[in-house]
Amino acid sequence: MTPNAFDIQGHRGARGLFPENTIPGFIAALDIGVRTLEMDVVISKDRQVVVSHDPWFARAICLRPDGRRIPRFARRRHRLYDMTYDEIGAYDAGTLLHPEFPRQQCLSSAKPLLSDVIDVSERHVEATGRAPVFYSIETKSRRKWENIYHPDPSTFTRLLFEVLRAGGVLERSVIQSFDVRTLQCVKRMMPPLRLSLLVRRERARRLDRNLSALGFVPSIYSPDYRAVDAALIEQAHGRGLSIVPWTVNDPEHMVRLRDMGVDGLITDYPDVAVRELGN
């Protein structure tokens, strides 16, 4: 199952408007009209799937349980993989204003479990009569982080699969990653799931090389928007790929990319995207 229209994805919920990867931000994105919630997940010490961009508490936007700032250069002492979810949930991830997003509405929020995000989102769309919500979930994994910030890719993807299966949203979920090992594991374990290859700007136009490294053609190619041109779109579509660039916040860029033929985009400002592009 895929969204029927141009796929506007709320980056980390609605990061330009609410604290990133928090339930209030996801609900706000749905109320704006977003069909796909984009988010990141990590794994806790007790094997819970936690929604968080970083596998540690970021000093700029998180407070310790005692309300104090996290000391500089202390992220290794605040690794989520070293904490149970009860410990993680005691931190505040929403009170501090993100320095890059002055429109953000700050409010005290914890890093949620993926299972809770799914439960709340599913109940919200049902209660408000909205169309079913889709989930685009990035695994925050790197080879050099393995067994330090997260488990091996097989364990990571198995834990993620169980949450999606229990939530009844497998057919409406996309797993995305820069780490090809994650996508390879998902393809072996969960063949029905759609997969998205995330690609950084400097590598984005090497489509054939990137697909060769992955070993198969995924459903979606998701490059840095600054690398997207008409030739890349044509090449991706020629390989049967949808192309959904990240992270597009300027209205002119949104319209230009839509008119060039991308299939969706990821944005911190879903309100701007819905206003400019419709939903």
C-alpha positions as CSV (number, residue, x, y, z in Angstrom):
1,M,0.0,0.0,0.0
2,T,1.3,3.5,-0.9
3,P,-0.1,7.0,-0.5
4,N,-2.2,7.9,-3.6
5,A,-1.1,11.5,-4.0
6,F,2.2,13.4,-3.9
7,D,3.8,12.1,-0.7
8,I,4.5,15.0,1.7
9,Q,6.4,13.5,4.6
10,G,6.7,15.3,8.0
11,H,10.4,15.2,8.9
12,R,10.7,13.9,12.4
13,G,7.0,14.8,12.7
14,A,6.9,18.5,12.2
15,R,10.3,19.6,13.3
16,G,10.0,23.2,12.3
17,L,6.9,23.5,14.4
18,F,7.2,21.1,17.4
19,P,10.0,19.2,19.1
20,E,11.4,16.6,16.8
21,N,10.3,12.9,17.0
22,T,7.7,13.6,19.7
23,I,4.1,12.6,19.8
24,P,2.8,16.2,19.8
25,G,4.9,16.8,16.6
26,F,3.4,13.7,14.9
27,I,-0.1,14.6,15.8
28,A,0.4,18.2,14.6
29,A,1.7,16.8,11.2
30,L,-1.4,14.6,10.9
31,D,-3.7,17.6,11.6
32,I,-1.9,19.7,9.0
33,G,-2.7,17.0,6.5
34,V,0.4,14.9,6.2
35,R,-0.1,11.3,5.1
36,T,3.4,10.0,5.9
37,L,5.1,10.5,9.3
38,E,8.9,10.3,8.9
39,M,10.9,9.4,12.0
40,D,14.1,7.8,13.2
41,V,14.5,4.9,15.6
42,V,17.2,3.5,17.9
43,I,17.4,0.6,20.4
44,S,17.5,0.9,24.2
45,K,19.4,-1.4,26.6
46,D,16.2,-3.3,27.3
47,R,15.6,-3.9,23.5
48,Q,12.9,-1.3,23.1
49,V,12.5,0.6,19.8
50,V,12.7,4.2,20.7
51,V,11.9,7.1,18.4
52,S,15.0,9.4,18.3
53,H,17.3,10.9,15.7
54,D,20.4,10.4,17.7
55,P,21.4,7.3,19.7
56,W,22.3,9.6,22.5
57,F,20.7,12.7,24.2
58,A,21.6,15.8,22.2
59,R,22.7,18.5,24.4
60,A,21.1,21.3,22.3
61,I,17.6,20.0,22.7
62,C,17.5,17.6,25.7
63,L,17.6,18.0,29.5
64,R,18.6,15.5,32.1
65,P,15.9,14.1,34.5
66,D,17.0,16.7,37.1
67,G,16.3,19.5,34.6
68,R,19.9,20.4,34.0
69,R,21.7,20.7,30.7
70,I,23.8,17.8,29.5
71,P,27.5,18.7,29.9
72,R,29.5,19.3,26.7
73,F,31.3,16.3,25.3
74,A,29.3,14.0,27.4
75,R,27.2,12.1,24.9
76,R,28.9,8.8,25.6
77,R,27.5,9.0,29.1
78,H,24.0,9.5,27.7
79,R,23.8,6.7,25.1
80,L,20.3,5.3,24.7
81,Y,21.7,1.9,24.1
82,D,23.1,1.9,27.6
83,M,19.8,2.9,29.2
84,T,16.5,1.2,29.8
85,Y,13.4,2.9,28.4
86,D,12.3,3.9,31.9
87,E,15.6,5.8,32.2
88,I,15.2,7.3,28.7
89,G,11.7,8.4,29.4
90,A,12.8,10.5,32.4
91,Y,14.7,12.9,30.2
92,D,13.0,16.0,28.6
93,A,13.3,16.3,24.8
94,G,11.0,19.2,24.1
95,T,11.5,22.1,26.5
96,L,14.5,23.6,24.8
97,L,14.0,25.5,21.6
98,H,15.9,24.0,18.7
99,P,18.3,26.8,17.6
100,E,17.6,26.3,13.9
101,F,13.8,26.4,14.2
102,P,12.5,29.6,15.8
103,R,8.9,28.8,14.9
104,Q,9.0,25.7,17.2
105,Q,6.5,25.5,19.9
106,C,8.4,24.0,22.9
107,L,6.7,21.7,25.4
108,S,8.0,19.1,27.7
109,S,8.1,15.8,25.9
110,A,9.8,12.5,26.3
111,K,11.4,10.4,23.5
112,P,8.5,8.0,22.8
113,L,8.5,4.3,22.0
114,L,7.7,3.5,18.4
115,S,4.8,1.4,19.6
116,D,3.3,4.4,21.4
117,V,3.7,6.6,18.3
118,I,1.9,4.0,16.2
119,D,-0.9,3.5,18.7
120,V,-1.6,7.2,19.2
121,S,-1.4,8.0,15.5
122,E,-3.7,5.2,14.5
123,R,-6.3,6.2,17.1
124,H,-6.0,9.9,16.1
125,V,-6.7,9.3,12.4
126,E,-9.6,7.0,13.3
127,A,-11.1,9.5,15.7
128,T,-10.7,12.4,13.2
129,G,-11.9,10.5,10.1
130,R,-8.6,10.9,8.3
131,A,-7.2,8.5,5.7
132,P,-4.8,5.8,7.1
133,V,-1.3,7.1,8.1
134,F,1.9,5.8,6.6
135,Y,5.2,5.5,8.4
136,S,8.7,6.1,7.0
137,I,11.2,4.9,9.6
138,E,14.9,5.4,9.5
139,T,17.2,3.0,11.3
140,K,20.0,5.0,12.9
141,S,22.8,2.6,12.3
142,R,26.4,2.8,11.2
143,R,29.0,0.1,10.9
144,K,31.3,1.9,13.4
145,W,28.5,2.3,15.9
146,E,27.6,-1.4,16.1
147,N,27.5,-2.7,19.7
148,I,28.3,0.8,20.9
149,Y,25.2,2.8,20.0
150,H,23.0,-0.1,18.6
151,P,22.9,-3.8,18.1
152,D,23.9,-5.6,14.9
153,P,21.6,-4.9,11.9
154,S,19.8,-8.3,12.1
155,T,18.8,-7.7,15.7
156,F,17.9,-4.1,15.1
157,T,15.6,-5.0,12.2
158,R,14.1,-7.9,13.9
159,L,13.1,-5.7,16.9
160,L,11.7,-3.1,14.5
161,F,9.7,-5.7,12.6
162,E,8.0,-7.0,15.8
163,V,6.8,-3.5,16.7
164,L,5.4,-2.9,13.2
165,R,3.8,-6.3,13.1
166,A,2.2,-5.9,16.5
167,G,0.9,-2.4,15.5
168,G,-0.7,-3.8,12.3
169,V,1.1,-1.3,10.1
170,L,3.6,-3.4,8.1
171,E,1.8,-2.8,4.8
172,R,1.9,1.0,5.5
173,S,5.5,1.2,6.5
174,V,8.8,2.1,4.7
175,I,12.1,1.3,6.2
176,Q,14.8,3.7,5.2
177,S,18.5,3.9,5.9
178,F,21.9,5.2,4.8
179,D,23.2,1.8,6.0
180,V,22.8,-0.7,3.2
181,R,23.3,-3.6,5.7
182,T,20.0,-2.6,7.4
183,L,18.1,-2.7,4.1
184,Q,19.6,-6.0,3.1
185,C,18.5,-7.5,6.5
186,V,15.0,-6.2,6.1
187,K,14.7,-7.5,2.5
188,R,15.8,-11.0,3.8
189,M,13.5,-11.0,6.8
190,M,10.5,-8.9,5.7
191,P,10.1,-9.1,1.9
192,P,6.7,-7.3,1.8
193,L,8.0,-4.1,3.3
194,R,8.9,-1.2,1.1
195,L,12.5,0.0,1.4
196,S,14.1,3.4,0.8
197,L,17.8,4.0,0.2
198,L,18.9,7.3,1.8
199,V,21.8,9.0,0.0
200,R,24.0,12.0,0.9
201,R,24.5,14.8,-1.5
202,E,28.0,13.9,-2.7
203,R,26.9,10.4,-3.7
204,A,23.4,11.0,-4.8
205,R,23.9,11.1,-8.6
206,R,25.8,7.7,-8.6
207,L,22.5,5.9,-8.8
208,D,23.8,2.7,-10.5
209,R,26.8,2.4,-8.2
210,N,24.6,2.9,-5.1
211,L,22.1,0.3,-6.2
212,S,25.0,-2.1,-7.0
213,A,26.3,-1.6,-3.4
214,L,22.8,-2.3,-2.1
215,G,22.4,-5.4,-4.2
216,F,18.8,-4.8,-5.3
217,V,16.4,-2.1,-6.4
218,P,14.4,-0.7,-3.5
219,S,11.0,1.0,-3.7
220,I,12.3,4.5,-3.1
221,Y,15.5,6.5,-3.7
222,S,15.8,9.3,-1.2
223,P,18.7,11.7,-1.9
224,D,19.6,15.1,-0.4
225,Y,17.3,17.5,-2.4
226,R,20.3,19.6,-3.5
227,A,21.5,16.8,-5.7
228,V,18.2,16.2,-7.5
229,D,17.9,17.3,-11.1
230,A,15.8,16.2,-14.1
231,A,18.4,13.6,-15.2
232,L,18.4,11.9,-11.8
233,I,14.7,11.8,-11.6
234,E,14.5,10.3,-15.1
235,Q,17.2,7.7,-14.2
236,A,15.4,6.7,-11.0
237,H,12.0,6.4,-12.7
238,G,13.6,4.4,-15.4
239,R,14.8,1.9,-12.8
240,G,11.3,1.7,-11.3
241,L,12.1,3.8,-8.3
242,S,10.1,6.5,-6.7
243,I,12.2,9.5,-5.7
244,V,11.6,11.3,-2.4
245,P,14.3,13.9,-1.6
246,W,15.1,15.3,1.9
247,T,15.0,17.8,3.6
248,V,13.1,20.5,1.6
249,N,12.0,23.5,3.5
250,D,12.0,26.4,1.0
251,P,8.7,26.9,-0.8
252,E,10.4,27.6,-4.1
253,H,12.4,24.4,-3.9
254,M,9.3,22.4,-3.0
255,V,7.4,23.6,-6.1
256,R,10.5,23.2,-8.4
257,L,11.0,19.6,-7.3
258,R,7.3,18.8,-7.6
259,D,7.2,20.2,-11.1
260,M,10.4,18.3,-12.1
261,G,8.6,15.1,-11.2
262,V,9.7,13.9,-7.8
263,D,7.2,11.6,-6.1
264,G,7.2,13.3,-2.7
265,L,9.5,15.1,-0.4
266,I,10.5,15.2,3.3
267,T,10.2,18.5,5.1
268,D,10.5,20.1,8.5
269,Y,7.6,22.4,7.6
270,P,4.7,20.3,6.5
271,D,2.4,23.3,6.8
272,V,4.3,25.1,4.1
273,A,4.4,22.0,1.9
274,V,0.6,21.4,2.2
275,R,0.0,25.1,1.5
276,E,2.2,25.2,-1.6
277,L,1.6,21.7,-3.0
278,G,-1.8,20.6,-1.5
279,N,-2.3,17.2,0.1
